Amino acid sequence: MRPIHLIVTGLAAPLLVACDNPNNLNIVVGELASDRIELIAEVNEPILEILVAEGEAVSAGQLLLRQDDTRASARLREAEAAVGQAKARLDELVRGPRQEQITQARANLEGASRDIEFRRTEFQRAKDLLEKELASPQARDRARAELDAAEANLGFRKAQLEELLAGTTVEELAQAEQALQQAQARRDNATVDVERHRLVAPVDGLFDTRLFEPGERPPAGQPVAVMLGGSQPYARIYVPERLRARVRPGTDARIAVDGIDASIGGRVRWVAHEAAFTPYFALTERDRGRLTYLAKVDIEAQQERLPDGVPVEVELLLPDDGQ
């Protein structure tokens, strides 16, 4: 008969617990849960390494996963080179022309002046020979064309020297500054592209599941891992309709977790404004009593993280209960 006695005792234990305080109507049931955070791959590149193990606690900003960034790094180096080139051009314009350039322009102008004197002498000689019928009209015309070319070159050399002496214009500086800003923006964009190959923890929490392995190439926009946010899960409960009007964010609670002897302090974080099963407003009083509202109760105790999915009983410490 000993086995039968043990069976009866085992059945009676939960009944005694359930009847411990039958008059307390502020106790609701639920389970521990955490906010699920999906980490998305923003680029279609192979995974090089996963730096944390499943079930490991992580901190906000901690590197979790790294993808191959070879191509993105090459684009970043190209953008940085373009920034250097644009900055050098701006510095050149700010400094103005070098003295060596001005000296060269003066020399070119002097050479053009001497050349035009020679072309004028040649043209006059061709005219004199034509009048004496010792040269053809084509020779005179050719000398005239060479003189016109020399005069045009002289004007060009004068304008070139005047440009160097005047220095850089305001418009040239503005164009160079805009070109530098454009190159910097492209570099910043390339930097962001490189950083997108590194997945970091957005919040403190638990690295729960990895959906890809090193060497695999996840599609862009596809989740590659799942985190559970927060240092502790919260109690997800359903508040009955009769208590909903008195339960609000900030309401204190006591949480009894299966497997833990002492109750844990808690505080209501959020209560849904709509019932879990959206009702019609024409429900009878009897039907309204069956409605429940999803709520989240934060665990205030600082201790080792509790596992998700464990059943809990939450006693809501409402102000008018004399608690």
Secondary structure, DSSP 8 states (H G I E B T S, - for coil): -HHHHHHHHHHHHHHHHHTSSTT-TTEEEEEEE--EEEEE--S---EEEE-S-TTEEE-TT-EEEEE--HHHHHHHHHHHHHHHHHHHHHHHHHH---HHHHHHHHHHHHHHHHHHHHHHHHHHHHHHHHHTTSS-HHHHHHHHHHHHHHHHHHHHHHHHHHHHHH---HHHHHHHHHHHHHHHHHHHHHHHHHHTTEEE-SSSEEEEEE-S-TT----TT-EEEEEEESSS-EEEEEEEHHHHTT--TT-EEEEEETT-SS-EEEEEEEE-SS-SS---TT--HHHHTT-EEEEEEEE---SS---TT-EEEEEE--GGGT-
